[in-house]
Amino acid sequence: MEKTIFIEAYACDDYGDGPRYAKVIVNDFLVEKIKTTASIIEENGLSEVRVYMSPEDWGPSKVVDELRLQGGELVVIGGGDFWFTDHPKHAGYSVKTRPVSLDAVLKGIEAGEYIFGDNVDDLRELLEEEIDAAEAV
């Protein structure tokens, strides 16, 4: 299995710039990493585990270059909920995706969904605008 999904993202600062989404490749490696990490959390009574791993890309386009993101992490909490986080090079805040459940992502993919977050309609509209702009070039 290998599917591309988009997860809503934001800056963890009211005045900071941040991405609007993360492009994530859901494949066997990512699914196994989340499941294994979730089991470590459960077995050891931990609240979360952070693993150095970034999404495939942050968007909209060029946001990675503008923010010079560095130190990406996959954060997993009990039950298989996860999110990605990163840090702009010259800023005192982080950026992150909305937390999502691995089960919800897998069920969503099975149902044909590819956008996850709190404002799915807004994100879908942004992605469609980006596709239209790329096709116009």
Short mmCIF file of the C-alpha atoms (twelve columns), coordinates in Angstrom:
data_MODEL
# 
_entry.id   MODEL 
# 
loop_
_atom_site.group_PDB 
_atom_site.id 
_atom_site.type_symbol 
_atom_site.label_atom_id 
_atom_site.label_alt_id 
_atom_site.label_comp_id 
_atom_site.label_asym_id 
_atom_site.label_seq_id 
_atom_site.Cartn_x 
_atom_site.Cartn_y 
_atom_site.Cartn_z 
_atom_site.pdbx_PDB_model_num 
ATOM 1   C CA . MET A 1   0.000   0.000  0.000   1 
ATOM 2   C CA . GLU A 2   1.158   3.511  -0.783  1 
ATOM 3   C CA . LYS A 3   -1.270  6.432  -0.727  1 
ATOM 4   C CA . THR A 4   -0.717  10.175 -0.548  1 
ATOM 5   C CA . ILE A 5   -2.761  12.091 1.990   1 
ATOM 6   C CA . PHE A 6   -2.827  15.710 3.118   1 
ATOM 7   C CA . ILE A 7   -3.124  16.719 6.776   1 
ATOM 8   C CA . GLU A 8   -4.031  20.241 7.820   1 
ATOM 9   C CA . ALA A 9   -1.098  22.109 9.411   1 
ATOM 10  C CA . TYR A 10  -0.490  25.398 11.199  1 
ATOM 11  C CA . ALA A 11  2.064   27.538 13.060  1 
ATOM 12  C CA . CYS A 12  2.008   27.149 16.840  1 
ATOM 13  C CA . ASP A 13  2.194   30.931 17.236  1 
ATOM 14  C CA . ASP A 14  -0.472  33.522 16.457  1 
ATOM 15  C CA . TYR A 15  2.084   35.743 14.723  1 
ATOM 16  C CA . GLY A 16  4.202   33.059 13.063  1 
ATOM 17  C CA . ASP A 17  4.144   31.891 9.489   1 
ATOM 18  C CA . GLY A 18  3.484   28.245 8.891   1 
ATOM 19  C CA . PRO A 19  2.397   25.672 6.375   1 
ATOM 20  C CA . ARG A 20  -1.260  25.010 5.661   1 
ATOM 21  C CA . TYR A 21  -0.799  21.279 5.162   1 
ATOM 22  C CA . ALA A 22  1.599   18.371 5.150   1 
ATOM 23  C CA . LYS A 23  1.792   15.901 2.290   1 
ATOM 24  C CA . VAL A 24  2.218   12.438 3.815   1 
ATOM 25  C CA . ILE A 25  2.944   9.168  2.042   1 
ATOM 26  C CA . VAL A 26  1.077   6.440  3.893   1 
ATOM 27  C CA . ASN A 27  2.885   3.185  3.245   1 
ATOM 28  C CA . ASP A 28  3.676   -0.028 5.117   1 
ATOM 29  C CA . PHE A 29  6.768   1.558  6.700   1 
ATOM 30  C CA . LEU A 30  4.834   4.496  8.200   1 
ATOM 31  C CA . VAL A 31  1.954   2.306  9.385   1 
ATOM 32  C CA . GLU A 32  4.357   -0.126 11.068  1 
ATOM 33  C CA . LYS A 33  6.365   2.752  12.615  1 
ATOM 34  C CA . ILE A 34  3.216   4.229  14.174  1 
ATOM 35  C CA . LYS A 35  1.933   0.850  15.398  1 
ATOM 36  C CA . THR A 36  5.305   -0.136 16.882  1 
ATOM 37  C CA . THR A 37  5.725   3.230  18.548  1 
ATOM 38  C CA . ALA A 38  2.184   3.112  19.956  1 
ATOM 39  C CA . SER A 39  2.891   -0.312 21.464  1 
ATOM 40  C CA . ILE A 40  6.102   1.004  23.088  1 
ATOM 41  C CA . ILE A 41  4.040   3.810  24.609  1 
ATOM 42  C CA . GLU A 42  1.454   1.391  25.994  1 
ATOM 43  C CA . GLU A 43  4.010   -1.115 27.304  1 
ATOM 44  C CA . ASN A 44  6.025   1.544  29.114  1 
ATOM 45  C CA . GLY A 45  3.319   3.922  30.339  1 
ATOM 46  C CA . LEU A 46  4.641   6.820  28.256  1 
ATOM 47  C CA . SER A 47  2.620   9.842  27.171  1 
ATOM 48  C CA . GLU A 48  4.235   10.182 23.749  1 
ATOM 49  C CA . VAL A 49  7.225   9.200  21.657  1 
ATOM 50  C CA . ARG A 50  8.958   11.449 19.128  1 
ATOM 51  C CA . VAL A 51  10.864  9.997  16.183  1 
ATOM 52  C CA . TYR A 52  12.967  11.991 13.720  1 
ATOM 53  C CA . MET A 53  10.807  11.863 10.600  1 
ATOM 54  C CA . SER A 54  9.273   14.501 8.369   1 
ATOM 55  C CA . PRO A 55  6.282   14.345 6.076   1 
ATOM 56  C CA . GLU A 56  6.959   14.088 2.358   1 
ATOM 57  C CA . ASP A 57  6.437   17.845 2.038   1 
ATOM 58  C CA . TRP A 58  4.836   20.858 3.690   1 
ATOM 59  C CA . GLY A 59  2.639   23.171 1.663   1 
ATOM 60  C CA . PRO A 60  1.729   25.368 0.009   1 
ATOM 61  C CA . SER A 61  4.686   25.276 -2.319  1 
ATOM 62  C CA . LYS A 62  7.878   27.049 -1.282  1 
ATOM 63  C CA . VAL A 63  6.871   27.240 2.412   1 
ATOM 64  C CA . VAL A 64  9.726   24.871 3.294   1 
ATOM 65  C CA . ASP A 65  12.246  27.170 1.584   1 
ATOM 66  C CA . GLU A 66  10.771  30.291 3.200   1 
ATOM 67  C CA . LEU A 67  10.690  28.842 6.728   1 
ATOM 68  C CA . ARG A 68  13.839  26.710 6.368   1 
ATOM 69  C CA . LEU A 69  12.245  23.945 8.405   1 
ATOM 70  C CA . GLN A 70  14.607  21.702 10.330  1 
ATOM 71  C CA . GLY A 71  14.305  18.926 12.895  1 
ATOM 72  C CA . GLY A 72  11.109  17.263 11.728  1 
ATOM 73  C CA . GLU A 73  9.491   14.742 14.044  1 
ATOM 74  C CA . LEU A 74  6.701   12.214 13.977  1 
ATOM 75  C CA . VAL A 75  4.896   12.357 17.329  1 
ATOM 76  C CA . VAL A 76  2.864   9.328  18.385  1 
ATOM 77  C CA . ILE A 77  0.627   9.126  21.447  1 
ATOM 78  C CA . GLY A 78  -1.222  6.153  22.927  1 
ATOM 79  C CA . GLY A 79  -3.774  4.497  20.713  1 
ATOM 80  C CA . GLY A 80  -2.015  5.358  17.470  1 
ATOM 81  C CA . ASP A 81  -2.863  9.044  17.195  1 
ATOM 82  C CA . PHE A 82  -0.044  10.962 15.540  1 
ATOM 83  C CA . TRP A 83  1.098   14.268 14.067  1 
ATOM 84  C CA . PHE A 84  4.168   15.781 12.464  1 
ATOM 85  C CA . THR A 85  6.041   18.778 13.815  1 
ATOM 86  C CA . ASP A 86  8.973   20.875 12.621  1 
ATOM 87  C CA . HIS A 87  10.772  24.095 13.517  1 
ATOM 88  C CA . PRO A 88  11.472  27.157 11.363  1 
ATOM 89  C CA . LYS A 89  15.188  27.941 11.481  1 
ATOM 90  C CA . HIS A 90  14.991  31.503 12.823  1 
ATOM 91  C CA . ALA A 91  11.847  31.345 14.939  1 
ATOM 92  C CA . GLY A 92  10.911  30.493 18.506  1 
ATOM 93  C CA . TYR A 93  7.879   28.400 17.636  1 
ATOM 94  C CA . SER A 94  7.067   25.151 15.892  1 
ATOM 95  C CA . VAL A 95  4.691   24.102 13.146  1 
ATOM 96  C CA . LYS A 96  2.602   20.963 13.244  1 
ATOM 97  C CA . THR A 97  -0.162  19.001 11.644  1 
ATOM 98  C CA . ARG A 98  -3.476  18.357 13.274  1 
ATOM 99  C CA . PRO A 99  -3.430  15.117 15.271  1 
ATOM 100 C CA . VAL A 100 -5.023  12.228 13.405  1 
ATOM 101 C CA . SER A 101 -5.740  8.645  14.300  1 
ATOM 102 C CA . LEU A 102 -4.013  5.918  12.316  1 
ATOM 103 C CA . ASP A 103 -7.291  3.977  12.282  1 
ATOM 104 C CA . ALA A 104 -9.162  7.015  10.916  1 
ATOM 105 C CA . VAL A 105 -6.518  7.519  8.218   1 
ATOM 106 C CA . LEU A 106 -6.631  3.872  7.133   1 
ATOM 107 C CA . LYS A 107 -10.440 3.836  7.104   1 
ATOM 108 C CA . GLY A 108 -10.465 7.162  5.266   1 
ATOM 109 C CA . ILE A 109 -8.078  5.887  2.605   1 
ATOM 110 C CA . GLU A 110 -10.264 2.816  2.165   1 
ATOM 111 C CA . ALA A 111 -13.268 5.125  1.662   1 
ATOM 112 C CA . GLY A 112 -11.393 7.307  -0.841  1 
ATOM 113 C CA . GLU A 113 -10.582 10.178 1.517   1 
ATOM 114 C CA . TYR A 114 -7.200  11.861 1.222   1 
ATOM 115 C CA . ILE A 115 -7.605  15.053 3.311   1 
ATOM 116 C CA . PHE A 116 -7.594  15.087 7.110   1 
ATOM 117 C CA . GLY A 117 -7.952  17.866 9.688   1 
ATOM 118 C CA . ASP A 118 -10.469 20.235 11.208  1 
ATOM 119 C CA . ASN A 119 -11.153 22.274 8.051   1 
ATOM 120 C CA . VAL A 120 -11.196 19.649 5.317   1 
ATOM 121 C CA . ASP A 121 -13.266 21.784 2.922   1 
ATOM 122 C CA . ASP A 122 -10.867 24.739 3.171   1 
ATOM 123 C CA . LEU A 123 -7.871  22.485 2.626   1 
ATOM 124 C CA . ARG A 124 -9.536  20.792 -0.353  1 
ATOM 125 C CA . GLU A 125 -10.149 24.218 -1.894  1 
ATOM 126 C CA . LEU A 126 -6.505  25.250 -1.347  1 
ATOM 127 C CA . LEU A 127 -5.222  22.033 -2.937  1 
ATOM 128 C CA . GLU A 128 -7.521  22.497 -5.934  1 
ATOM 129 C CA . GLU A 129 -6.256  26.076 -6.359  1 
ATOM 130 C CA . GLU A 130 -2.657  24.829 -6.301  1 
ATOM 131 C CA . ILE A 131 -3.435  22.177 -8.911  1 
ATOM 132 C CA . ASP A 132 -5.152  24.757 -11.138 1 
ATOM 133 C CA . ALA A 133 -2.214  27.168 -10.788 1 
ATOM 134 C CA . ALA A 134 0.291   24.417 -11.641 1 
ATOM 135 C CA . GLU A 135 -1.707  23.403 -14.714 1 
ATOM 136 C CA . ALA A 136 -1.892  27.021 -15.889 1 
ATOM 137 C CA . VAL A 137 1.910   27.300 -16.024 1 
# 
